[in-house]
Amino acid sequence: MPSPEAEALRAQQFAFAAHIRDPAGAPPPPGIEDRRLQIYRDLFYHSVEGLLAGNFPICRRVLGHEGWHARVRAFYRDFRAQTPLFPEIGREWLRYLEVRRERGLDDPDWLLELAHYEWVEAALLLSEAEPELEGVDPHGDLLAGVPVLSPLAWALAYRYPVHRIREDFRPDAPGEAPTTLLVMRDTEGEVRFKEIGLLAYLLLTALAEQSDRSGASVLTQLAEQQHADPAAFLQQGGTLLGQLRERGILLGTRRAG
């Protein structure tokens, strides 16, 4: 059974932690000078805020000082992260924004998508995935064979034009068509974004989801879904597959056996 001293220390630690998280709503433990508490209040909050600001600089600028800090303080006060790892704080921020959306809180409709767009850069930069070239024919027939997609190339689709949102452009409604982007980490470790057409997005998504089918099979299925002429679609798609290989987005085809 814990001693009275241990119980008192535990209670003081809980009171201290609660106050640091929510200075306005949780009283400080007795006997600690406020000047000293202020050092801890600032240290902990600014550590979290600085990490988030580094991951989401556009969100920070677009929301403005008041809007940004109000949400960071609420995140710091109310949200219970699932990991203690600093590199994962960006993913936790996304989870928090999803909770805010589910609760109907007053966020711009595009905020979660903008945050995801910013998070992707850090996620791909930190990804430990590497292209696996063993078992890949770099010169294989992309229509007859099974195309192999680089794990460092991600196709993304958003309702809002997230790559254009800035302080002077805050869209009032989603675009008429989805915004489709490709994000890729190049051989020098740089993460780059590029706007791509809908066909390229659909093709890359299908190749990622159906990694055991030939290029021709995937394109034929897409033609049926798009109600397009199969022969013309196959020709256009074959050209696109070759372009994707030239850019390193496709590594080649899977070797038989």
C-alpha positions in Angstrom: 0.0 0.0 0.0 1.5 3.4 -0.9 2.6 5.6 1.9 0.8 8.9 2.6 3.9 10.7 1.3 3.8 8.8 -2.0 0.1 9.5 -2.3 0.6 13.2 -1.7 3.4 13.3 -4.3 1.2 11.5 -6.9 -1.6 13.9 -6.3 0.7 16.9 -6.7 2.1 15.4 -10.0 -1.4 15.0 -11.4 -2.4 18.5 -10.3 0.8 19.9 -11.9 0.2 18.0 -15.2 -3.5 19.1 -15.3 -2.5 22.7 -14.7 0.2 22.7 -17.4 -2.3 21.3 -19.9 -5.1 23.7 -18.9 -3.9 26.7 -16.9 -7.3 28.4 -17.1 -9.3 25.4 -16.0 -7.1 23.5 -13.6 -5.7 25.1 -10.4 -2.0 24.7 -9.8 -0.7 22.5 -7.0 -0.2 24.5 -3.8 3.2 25.8 -2.7 4.7 26.4 -6.1 5.5 30.0 -7.1 3.5 31.1 -10.2 6.7 32.6 -11.8 8.2 29.1 -11.8 4.9 27.5 -13.1 4.9 30.0 -15.9 8.3 28.7 -17.1 6.8 25.2 -17.4 3.5 26.5 -19.0 5.5 28.2 -21.7 8.0 25.5 -22.2 5.5 22.7 -22.7 3.1 24.6 -24.8 5.6 26.2 -27.1 7.3 22.8 -27.6 4.1 21.4 -28.9 3.1 24.5 -30.9 6.6 24.7 -32.5 6.4 21.1 -33.7 3.0 21.6 -35.2 4.0 24.9 -36.8 7.0 23.2 -38.4 4.7 20.5 -39.8 1.8 22.7 -40.9 3.2 26.2 -41.8 0.4 26.9 -44.3 -2.3 26.0 -41.9 -0.7 28.3 -39.3 -0.5 31.3 -41.7 -4.0 30.8 -43.2 -5.7 30.4 -39.8 -4.0 33.5 -38.4 -2.5 34.0 -35.0 -5.7 33.7 -33.0 -7.3 30.9 -35.0 -4.1 28.8 -35.0 -3.3 29.2 -31.3 -6.9 28.6 -30.2 -6.9 25.2 -32.0 -3.4 24.3 -30.8 -4.3 25.1 -27.2 -7.5 23.0 -27.5 -5.4 20.1 -29.0 -2.9 20.4 -26.2 -5.6 20.6 -23.5 -8.2 18.1 -24.7 -6.7 15.6 -27.1 -5.0 12.3 -25.9 -2.4 11.3 -28.4 -1.8 7.7 -29.2 2.0 7.9 -29.4 4.8 9.8 -27.5 6.9 10.0 -30.7 7.5 13.6 -31.9 7.7 12.6 -35.6 4.1 11.3 -35.2 2.6 14.5 -33.9 1.5 15.5 -37.4 -0.6 12.3 -37.6 -2.1 13.1 -34.2 -3.0 16.6 -35.4 -4.9 15.0 -38.3 -6.7 12.8 -35.9 -7.6 15.8 -33.8 -9.0 17.7 -36.8 -11.1 14.6 -37.7 -12.5 14.6 -34.2 -13.3 18.3 -34.5 -15.1 17.7 -37.8 -17.1 14.8 -36.3 -18.2 17.1 -33.5 -19.2 19.9 -35.9 -16.8 22.4 -34.5 -16.2 25.7 -36.4 -13.4 24.9 -38.7 -13.1 25.8 -42.4 -14.3 22.9 -44.5 -11.0 22.7 -46.3 -8.8 22.6 -43.1 -8.6 18.9 -42.7 -7.6 18.4 -46.4 -5.0 21.2 -46.2 -3.5 19.6 -43.1 -3.4 16.2 -44.8 -1.7 17.8 -47.8 1.0 19.3 -45.6 1.4 16.1 -43.5 2.1 14.0 -46.6 5.4 15.8 -47.2 6.8 14.9 -43.8 5.3 11.4 -43.9 7.0 10.6 -47.2 10.2 12.3 -46.2 10.4 10.1 -43.1 9.1 6.9 -44.8 11.5 4.0 -44.5 10.2 2.5 -47.7 12.6 2.0 -50.5 12.1 0.8 -54.1 12.7 -2.9 -54.3 14.2 -3.6 -57.6 14.9 -7.4 -57.1 12.3 -9.3 -59.1 11.5 -6.2 -61.3 12.2 -6.0 -65.1 12.8 -2.3 -65.7 12.2 -2.8 -69.4 9.2 -5.1 -69.2 6.0 -4.7 -71.3 3.8 -2.5 -69.1 0.6 -3.6 -70.9 1.3 -7.4 -70.9 3.1 -7.5 -67.6 2.3 -6.4 -64.1 3.5 -2.8 -63.5 5.4 -2.2 -60.2 4.6 1.1 -58.6 7.3 2.9 -56.6 6.5 3.0 -52.8 7.7 6.6 -52.9 5.0 7.8 -55.3 1.6 8.6 -53.9 -1.5 9.6 -55.8 -3.8 12.0 -53.9 -7.2 13.4 -54.5 -8.9 16.3 -52.6 -12.2 18.1 -52.9 -10.4 21.4 -52.5 -7.4 22.8 -54.4 -5.2 22.4 -51.4 -2.0 23.3 -53.2 -3.3 26.8 -53.9 -4.7 27.7 -50.5 -3.0 30.7 -49.0 -3.8 33.8 -46.9 -5.3 35.4 -50.0 -7.1 32.4 -51.2 -9.5 30.6 -48.9 -12.1 28.7 -51.1 -15.7 28.9 -50.2 -16.7 25.6 -51.8 -15.1 22.5 -53.2 -13.9 22.6 -56.8 -16.1 21.4 -59.6 -13.7 18.5 -60.1 -11.4 16.8 -57.6 -7.8 18.1 -57.2 -5.5 15.2 -58.1 -1.9 15.4 -57.2 1.2 13.2 -57.2 3.7 13.4 -54.4 7.0 11.7 -54.8 10.4 11.4 -53.1 13.2 11.6 -55.6 16.6 9.9 -55.5 18.1 12.9 -53.7 15.5 12.7 -50.9 13.5 15.7 -52.0 9.7 15.5 -51.8 7.9 17.0 -54.8 4.3 17.6 -55.6 2.8 17.8 -59.1 -0.7 18.2 -60.3 -1.8 15.3 -62.5 -4.8 14.5 -64.6 -7.7 12.4 -63.5 -6.7 9.4 -65.7 -3.2 9.4 -64.2 -4.7 9.5 -60.7 -7.2 6.7 -61.5 -4.5 4.6 -63.0 -2.0 5.0 -60.2 -4.7 4.3 -57.6 -5.9 1.1 -59.5 -2.3 -0.1 -59.8 -1.7 0.4 -56.1 -4.9 -1.5 -55.2 -4.6 -4.3 -57.8 -0.9 -5.0 -57.7 -1.2 -8.4 -59.3 -2.9 -7.4 -62.6 -1.4 -6.5 -65.9 -1.5 -3.0 -67.1 -3.9 -3.9 -69.9 -6.3 -5.5 -67.5 -6.3 -2.5 -65.2 -6.8 -0.1 -68.1 -9.6 -2.3 -69.5 -11.4 -2.1 -66.2 -11.0 1.6 -66.0 -12.4 2.0 -69.5 -15.5 0.2 -68.5 -15.9 2.3 -65.4 -15.4 5.5 -67.4 -17.7 4.3 -70.2 -14.8 5.0 -72.7 -13.9 3.4 -75.9 -11.7 0.4 -74.8 -9.2 0.5 -77.7 -8.6 4.3 -77.5 -8.4 4.1 -73.7 -5.9 1.3 -73.9 -3.7 3.2 -76.3 -3.8 6.4 -74.2 -3.2 4.4 -71.1 -0.3 2.6 -72.6 1.4 5.9 -73.4 0.8 7.1 -69.9 2.3 4.0 -68.4 5.4 4.6 -70.4 5.6 8.2 -69.2 5.2 7.1 -65.6 8.1 4.7 -66.0 10.3 7.4 -67.5 9.7 9.5 -64.4 10.5 6.7 -62.0 6.9 6.4 -60.7 6.7 2.9 -62.2 9.8 0.8 -61.6 9.0 -1.7 -64.4 7.2 -5.0 -64.4 7.2 -7.9 -62.1 9.4 -10.7 -63.3 7.7 -14.1 -63.9 8.5 -16.7 -61.3 
